[in-house]
Amino acid sequence: MAQSSCPKCGEHSFELKENSPKNSNYKYIFIQCSNCGTVVGTTEFNNIGKLISRLAKELNIDLFH
């Protein structure tokens, strides 16, 4: 199986870093190289799917019928 590597330094270890980009109203989680900090991806800070499921449950709405 292939191993993920940083496109800048070639390292194989990554970490998550919370960040609020300039002029953004939202936080993001950056997936970055743990060696040099090069960002290789982002994901939302809040898991929207989980929040929607929780709200639907509280409102007795079946999302999967």
C-alpha positions, -999 to 999 in steps of 0.1 A, spaced: 0 0 0 12 35 -8 23 58 21 12 94 22 40 119 20 44 157 23 47 173 -12 73 197 1 97 177 24 87 141 19 79 134 55 52 108 63 38 122 95 8 146 96 -11 165 123 -43 185 128 -41 222 135 -70 245 143 -70 277 124 -91 307 116 -82 320 82 -80 358 77 -114 373 68 -132 340 77 -161 337 102 -154 301 107 -126 279 122 -111 251 101 -89 221 109 -58 221 87 -42 187 80 -5 196 78 29 180 77 42 175 112 78 183 101 75 214 79 39 226 84 28 224 47 -10 222 46 -22 192 25 -59 195 33 -86 210 54 -118 199 71 -146 218 89 -141 225 126 -176 214 135 -188 181 122 -220 194 105 -234 159 98 -232 150 135 -248 183 144 -277 178 120 -283 142 132 -284 154 168 -309 182 160 -331 158 140 -331 134 169 -341 162 194 -369 172 170 -380 136 164 -372 137 127 -362 105 110 -335 114 85 -331 78 72 -366 66 63 
